[in-house]
């Protein structure tokens, strides 16, 4: 039986890859006898004596290698395991001895180690060097769990206190690791997560009871062993890729990527890919493949055709543990692959022949529509059609435009066709795409077709053979002269039609045209100097109309170039001027003007008439050039006034023409600057002193009349304001009571004695009564109130005061109406169908207050006494 419960393993690190000088021993009764070792790493094997060897050459130890060693006893009833880590580390040296406790088979619980310090004959600086400690993540406990025991050789003579420092001990995250200060046992206090932190570096300290360091601090490296606790995660849930149709097998399409948070140096983080499904299954179910390591998707078979299947959907699965489906963790994503169109379908015309028709002389109209079929993706260069006329249109009358909506070809006229020249066109057209066809794709046999276009004859307007037509004539051609024949031609040679002519525009009304022959004759003398002649050319427009249906007409322009004859005498400008009465060397510049043209114009001859002796005695002419002369005084002084100076001007025509022009010259006294003074200008105008005085007197009289009129208007306005605005009181009828005819009641109201209602002829019987006896229907006999005499109102603003005074007097006058009296009405006869008004009663019910009548003034005082309430009601 094996009584010992520990392995003893001495590891020697070296640079040789052929042999790893390591040795493992059992601490037990019989040592390693009857123990079989098994390595979890196939690159290493363990001999029966516990030595570790490499299984083959080329084992890489650039990074530390870690694996499990399992020991079985001979009956194979028990097994033990420990973790071995190998690394390169300088010259060979002996490391501390590690002992592993017995563990349950396949337990992930970390194996505790004992670290003891050798005797004093060993080198102290190597006493504290230990290999890294490995802790599996996600351990279920119980916690705290022992990791390692630290001992100092000096603990036999001194009481030692142990402690650890670093991240995870006394630095955040704190208290992940703890150490028993007396025994030196180090524990982990909670489950580890490699994805959160995979490595811890601590330092172990040994001090005596006085806090004095007894050992050099030792470095503790704790590695968290990865467990497969994370699934691969795709960077995107949906990937989009594309591939050209007809792509060859092996064409790259896209790459999908999944990341695993586990250690990618172990199988836990090694992800492999596979395609779980592919839809649709056309033309077969396996068109794509994926690289299991890189995630690259590529085509694996030919047959991609966008016109049949334009999109494929792949379900891609990523699995860790190097893709082992049985115990690896998996995740999926969707890859959508779009098949990109290529020009693998040539356009095909739907028919071999097309036809159309067009009227002659029409431009811009569509005469035929070519339909085409293309199975490529619409509205792309692979689908867009381009049409070309191969033959049949040598004069480029037609073009074919593409309809962008349906890809049809529209045969359009761009140059007018003539029925008389071509009655029909036979076009040979072809259709192509905007881009060439893909490789090895032949053109369709239906990419060409014939187009027949018929031309329809229409009635075309006649046209003048030479328009504009230019002819030359001398001006002065008399009326009735035939100057030209202006014929027109009818282009409709297959129609027997006649042409009639008419005048359309003749600004000066000089011409007429024969309606049948087109002969043009003058109706007036042609004058080159007319305002209708521009640059010696006179233009007239004529109309030629056929008798077709509907009639058509054309226009032609006749231009008559008129050559000049000397028919206009010259004239002098200006016709009026002024000059100083004393000769000072200045004169009047005169210019000759002639409506004719060269050679019938200058140089001109200027002279004073021989018969006008006074003009020749007082005036002189000095030539400046052929068109200008200066008129000046021959004598030193000429009396101020207005003079008419005749001058004869002769042109250079053949024969020459002369004209005598009279220049009106005002002679006036001048100031020192040579300008006429104001008085002098007036005097020069021919007005004497008496005339000037008479004009001034008239102006003064006119101003006086205006002033008197203004004063009279002011006075009249003042009188109107001061005038009494109201008439005399005796003439004012507004305050008088007027008596009108009195009417009696109806026949139904005659039951009482009407004599009682008669107005008495005199008031004697009333006046003779006592003071206390009086009828209520009698007018009181008291002196009538006298209204105040209206004063003269100096201003319209006093009218308001006057009205108020009259109103107050009327209100206070007891004799003013209304007063109580009986009225006598005339008898209107019997037989009236009207009812008696005596039966009308008030419809008011209940008591009503009439106190408000007291507030209405004296005029309502009587009414207020009758209805205002009180004891007298």
Secondary structure as the mmCIF struct_conf table of DSSP 4:
data_model
#
loop_
_struct_conf.conf_type_id
_struct_conf.id
_struct_conf.beg_label_comp_id
_struct_conf.beg_label_asym_id
_struct_conf.beg_label_seq_id
_struct_conf.end_label_comp_id
_struct_conf.end_label_asym_id
_struct_conf.end_label_seq_id
STRN STRN1 UNK A 6 UNK A 11
STRN STRN2 UNK A 12 UNK A 12
BEND BEND1 UNK A 15 UNK A 15
BEND BEND2 UNK A 17 UNK A 18
STRN STRN3 UNK A 19 UNK A 27
BEND BEND3 UNK A 28 UNK A 30
TURN_TY1_P TURN_TY1_P1 UNK A 31 UNK A 34
STRN STRN4 UNK A 36 UNK A 39
BEND BEND4 UNK A 40 UNK A 41
TURN_TY1_P TURN_TY1_P2 UNK A 42 UNK A 43
STRN STRN5 UNK A 44 UNK A 46
TURN_TY1_P TURN_TY1_P3 UNK A 48 UNK A 49
BEND BEND5 UNK A 50 UNK A 50
STRN STRN6 UNK A 52 UNK A 54
BEND BEND6 UNK A 55 UNK A 56
TURN_TY1_P TURN_TY1_P4 UNK A 57 UNK A 58
BEND BEND7 UNK A 62 UNK A 63
STRN STRN7 UNK A 65 UNK A 72
TURN_TY1_P TURN_TY1_P5 UNK A 74 UNK A 75
BEND BEND8 UNK A 76 UNK A 76
STRN STRN8 UNK A 79 UNK A 86
BEND BEND9 UNK A 90 UNK A 91
STRN STRN9 UNK A 94 UNK A 94
HELX_LH_PP_P HELX_LH_PP_P1 UNK A 95 UNK A 97
STRN STRN10 UNK A 98 UNK A 100
TURN_TY1_P TURN_TY1_P6 UNK A 105 UNK A 106
BEND BEND10 UNK A 109 UNK A 109
HELX_LH_PP_P HELX_LH_PP_P2 UNK A 110 UNK A 112
STRN STRN11 UNK A 113 UNK A 115
TURN_TY1_P TURN_TY1_P7 UNK A 120 UNK A 121
BEND BEND11 UNK A 122 UNK A 122
HELX_RH_3T_P HELX_RH_3T_P1 UNK A 124 UNK A 126
TURN_TY1_P TURN_TY1_P8 UNK A 127 UNK A 128
STRN STRN12 UNK A 133 UNK A 136
TURN_TY1_P TURN_TY1_P9 UNK A 137 UNK A 138
BEND BEND12 UNK A 143 UNK A 144
STRN STRN13 UNK A 145 UNK A 150
HELX_RH_3T_P HELX_RH_3T_P2 UNK A 153 UNK A 156
TURN_TY1_P TURN_TY1_P10 UNK A 157 UNK A 157
BEND BEND13 UNK A 158 UNK A 158
STRN STRN14 UNK A 161 UNK A 166
STRN STRN15 UNK A 167 UNK A 167
TURN_TY1_P TURN_TY1_P11 UNK A 168 UNK A 170
STRN STRN16 UNK A 171 UNK A 171
BEND BEND14 UNK A 172 UNK A 173
TURN_TY1_P TURN_TY1_P12 UNK A 174 UNK A 175
BEND BEND15 UNK A 176 UNK A 176
STRN STRN17 UNK A 177 UNK A 179
TURN_TY1_P TURN_TY1_P13 UNK A 181 UNK A 183
STRN STRN18 UNK A 185 UNK A 188
BEND BEND16 UNK A 190 UNK A 190
TURN_TY1_P TURN_TY1_P14 UNK A 194 UNK A 196
STRN STRN19 UNK A 199 UNK A 207
TURN_TY1_P TURN_TY1_P15 UNK A 209 UNK A 210
BEND BEND17 UNK A 211 UNK A 211
STRN STRN20 UNK A 213 UNK A 213
BEND BEND18 UNK A 215 UNK A 215
STRN STRN21 UNK A 218 UNK A 225
HELX_LH_PP_P HELX_LH_PP_P3 UNK A 226 UNK A 226
BEND BEND19 UNK A 228 UNK A 228
STRN STRN22 UNK A 233 UNK A 234
BEND BEND20 UNK A 235 UNK A 235
BEND BEND21 UNK A 237 UNK A 237
STRN STRN23 UNK A 238 UNK A 244
TURN_TY1_P TURN_TY1_P16 UNK A 245 UNK A 246
HELX_LH_PP_P HELX_LH_PP_P4 UNK A 247 UNK A 248
TURN_TY1_P TURN_TY1_P17 UNK A 249 UNK A 250
STRN STRN24 UNK A 252 UNK A 255
STRN STRN25 UNK A 258 UNK A 259
BEND BEND22 UNK A 261 UNK A 262
TURN_TY1_P TURN_TY1_P18 UNK A 264 UNK A 265
BEND BEND23 UNK A 266 UNK A 266
HELX_RH_3T_P HELX_RH_3T_P3 UNK A 267 UNK A 269
STRN STRN26 UNK A 272 UNK A 279
BEND BEND24 UNK A 280 UNK A 280
BEND BEND25 UNK A 283 UNK A 283
BEND BEND26 UNK A 285 UNK A 285
STRN STRN27 UNK A 288 UNK A 290
TURN_TY1_P TURN_TY1_P19 UNK A 292 UNK A 294
STRN STRN28 UNK A 296 UNK A 299
BEND BEND27 UNK A 301 UNK A 302
TURN_TY1_P TURN_TY1_P20 UNK A 306 UNK A 308
STRN STRN29 UNK A 311 UNK A 319
BEND BEND28 UNK A 320 UNK A 320
HELX_RH_3T_P HELX_RH_3T_P4 UNK A 321 UNK A 323
TURN_TY1_P TURN_TY1_P21 UNK A 325 UNK A 327
BEND BEND29 UNK A 328 UNK A 328
STRN STRN30 UNK A 330 UNK A 340
HELX_LH_PP_P HELX_LH_PP_P5 UNK A 341 UNK A 341
BEND BEND30 UNK A 343 UNK A 343
BEND BEND31 UNK A 345 UNK A 345
STRN STRN31 UNK A 348 UNK A 349
BEND BEND32 UNK A 350 UNK A 350
BEND BEND33 UNK A 352 UNK A 352
STRN STRN32 UNK A 353 UNK A 359
TURN_TY1_P TURN_TY1_P22 UNK A 360 UNK A 361
BEND BEND34 UNK A 364 UNK A 364
STRN STRN33 UNK A 366 UNK A 370
STRN STRN34 UNK A 372 UNK A 373
BEND BEND35 UNK A 376 UNK A 376
TURN_TY1_P TURN_TY1_P23 UNK A 378 UNK A 379
BEND BEND36 UNK A 380 UNK A 380
TURN_TY1_P TURN_TY1_P24 UNK A 381 UNK A 383
STRN STRN35 UNK A 385 UNK A 391
BEND BEND37 UNK A 392 UNK A 392
TURN_TY1_P TURN_TY1_P25 UNK A 394 UNK A 395
STRN STRN36 UNK A 398 UNK A 402
HELX_LH_PP_P HELX_LH_PP_P6 UNK A 403 UNK A 403
TURN_TY1_P TURN_TY1_P26 UNK A 404 UNK A 406
STRN STRN37 UNK A 409 UNK A 413
BEND BEND38 UNK A 415 UNK A 415
TURN_TY1_P TURN_TY1_P27 UNK A 419 UNK A 421
BEND BEND39 UNK A 423 UNK A 423
STRN STRN38 UNK A 424 UNK A 433
BEND BEND40 UNK A 434 UNK A 435
HELX_LH_PP_P HELX_LH_PP_P7 UNK A 436 UNK A 438
TURN_TY1_P TURN_TY1_P28 UNK A 439 UNK A 440
HELX_LH_PP_P HELX_LH_PP_P8 UNK A 442 UNK A 444
TURN_TY1_P TURN_TY1_P29 UNK A 445 UNK A 446
BEND BEND41 UNK A 447 UNK A 447
STRN STRN39 UNK A 448 UNK A 456
HELX_LH_PP_P HELX_LH_PP_P9 UNK A 457 UNK A 457
HELX_LH_PP_P HELX_LH_PP_P10 UNK A 460 UNK A 462
STRN STRN40 UNK A 463 UNK A 464
BEND BEND42 UNK A 465 UNK A 468
STRN STRN41 UNK A 469 UNK A 474
TURN_TY1_P TURN_TY1_P30 UNK A 475 UNK A 476
HELX_LH_PP_P HELX_LH_PP_P11 UNK A 477 UNK A 478
TURN_TY1_P TURN_TY1_P31 UNK A 479 UNK A 480
STRN STRN42 UNK A 482 UNK A 485
STRN STRN43 UNK A 488 UNK A 489
BEND BEND43 UNK A 491 UNK A 491
TURN_TY1_P TURN_TY1_P32 UNK A 493 UNK A 494
BEND BEND44 UNK A 495 UNK A 495
STRN STRN44 UNK A 499 UNK A 506
TURN_TY1_P TURN_TY1_P33 UNK A 507 UNK A 508
STRN STRN45 UNK A 511 UNK A 513
TURN_TY1_P TURN_TY1_P34 UNK A 515 UNK A 517
STRN STRN46 UNK A 519 UNK A 522
BEND BEND45 UNK A 523 UNK A 524
TURN_TY1_P TURN_TY1_P35 UNK A 528 UNK A 529
BEND BEND46 UNK A 530 UNK A 530
TURN_TY1_P TURN_TY1_P36 UNK A 531 UNK A 532
STRN STRN47 UNK A 534 UNK A 534
TURN_TY1_P TURN_TY1_P37 UNK A 535 UNK A 536
STRN STRN48 UNK A 537 UNK A 546
BEND BEND47 UNK A 548 UNK A 550
STRN STRN49 UNK A 553 UNK A 563
HELX_LH_PP_P HELX_LH_PP_P12 UNK A 564 UNK A 564
BEND BEND48 UNK A 566 UNK A 566
STRN STRN50 UNK A 571 UNK A 573
BEND BEND49 UNK A 575 UNK A 575
STRN STRN51 UNK A 576 UNK A 580
BEND BEND50 UNK A 581 UNK A 581
STRN STRN52 UNK A 582 UNK A 582
BEND BEND51 UNK A 585 UNK A 585
STRN STRN53 UNK A 588 UNK A 593
BEND BEND52 UNK A 595 UNK A 596
TURN_TY1_P TURN_TY1_P38 UNK A 598 UNK A 599
BEND BEND53 UNK A 600 UNK A 601
BEND BEND54 UNK A 603 UNK A 603
STRN STRN54 UNK A 605 UNK A 607
TURN_TY1_P TURN_TY1_P39 UNK A 610 UNK A 611
HELX_RH_AL_P HELX_RH_AL_P1 UNK A 613 UNK A 618
STRN STRN55 UNK A 619 UNK A 623
BEND BEND55 UNK A 625 UNK A 627
STRN STRN56 UNK A 628 UNK A 633
BEND BEND56 UNK A 634 UNK A 636
STRN STRN57 UNK A 637 UNK A 637
BEND BEND57 UNK A 640 UNK A 640
STRN STRN58 UNK A 641 UNK A 650
BEND BEND58 UNK A 652 UNK A 652
BEND BEND59 UNK A 654 UNK A 655
STRN STRN59 UNK A 658 UNK A 668
STRN STRN60 UNK A 670 UNK A 670
TURN_TY1_P TURN_TY1_P40 UNK A 672 UNK A 673
BEND BEND60 UNK A 674 UNK A 674
HELX_LH_PP_P HELX_LH_PP_P13 UNK A 675 UNK A 675
STRN STRN61 UNK A 676 UNK A 676
HELX_LH_PP_P HELX_LH_PP_P14 UNK A 677 UNK A 677
HELX_RH_AL_P HELX_RH_AL_P2 UNK A 678 UNK A 684
TURN_TY1_P TURN_TY1_P41 UNK A 685 UNK A 686
HELX_RH_AL_P HELX_RH_AL_P3 UNK A 689 UNK A 722
BEND BEND61 UNK A 723 UNK A 723
BEND BEND62 UNK A 726 UNK A 726
HELX_RH_3T_P HELX_RH_3T_P5 UNK A 729 UNK A 731
TURN_TY1_P TURN_TY1_P42 UNK A 734 UNK A 735
BEND BEND63 UNK A 736 UNK A 736
HELX_LH_PP_P HELX_LH_PP_P15 UNK A 737 UNK A 739
HELX_RH_3T_P HELX_RH_3T_P6 UNK A 747 UNK A 749
BEND BEND64 UNK A 751 UNK A 752
HELX_RH_3T_P HELX_RH_3T_P7 UNK A 754 UNK A 757
BEND BEND65 UNK A 758 UNK A 758
HELX_LH_PP_P HELX_LH_PP_P16 UNK A 759 UNK A 760
BEND BEND66 UNK A 761 UNK A 761
BEND BEND67 UNK A 763 UNK A 763
HELX_RH_AL_P HELX_RH_AL_P4 UNK A 764 UNK A 767
TURN_TY1_P TURN_TY1_P43 UNK A 768 UNK A 768
BEND BEND68 UNK A 769 UNK A 769
TURN_TY1_P TURN_TY1_P44 UNK A 771 UNK A 772
TURN_TY1_P TURN_TY1_P45 UNK A 776 UNK A 777
BEND BEND69 UNK A 778 UNK A 778
HELX_LH_PP_P HELX_LH_PP_P17 UNK A 779 UNK A 780
BEND BEND70 UNK A 782 UNK A 782
HELX_LH_PP_P HELX_LH_PP_P18 UNK A 783 UNK A 793
BEND BEND71 UNK A 794 UNK A 795
HELX_RH_3T_P HELX_RH_3T_P8 UNK A 796 UNK A 798
HELX_RH_AL_P HELX_RH_AL_P5 UNK A 799 UNK A 811
TURN_TY1_P TURN_TY1_P46 UNK A 812 UNK A 812
TURN_TY1_P TURN_TY1_P47 UNK A 814 UNK A 815
BEND BEND72 UNK A 816 UNK A 818
BEND BEND73 UNK A 830 UNK A 830
BEND BEND74 UNK A 834 UNK A 834
HELX_LH_PP_P HELX_LH_PP_P19 UNK A 835 UNK A 836
HELX_RH_3T_P HELX_RH_3T_P9 UNK A 837 UNK A 839
BEND BEND75 UNK A 846 UNK A 846
HELX_RH_3T_P HELX_RH_3T_P10 UNK A 851 UNK A 856
HELX_RH_3T_P HELX_RH_3T_P11 UNK A 858 UNK A 860
HELX_RH_AL_P HELX_RH_AL_P6 UNK A 861 UNK A 867
BEND BEND76 UNK A 868 UNK A 868
BEND BEND77 UNK A 870 UNK A 870
TURN_TY1_P TURN_TY1_P48 UNK A 871 UNK A 872
#
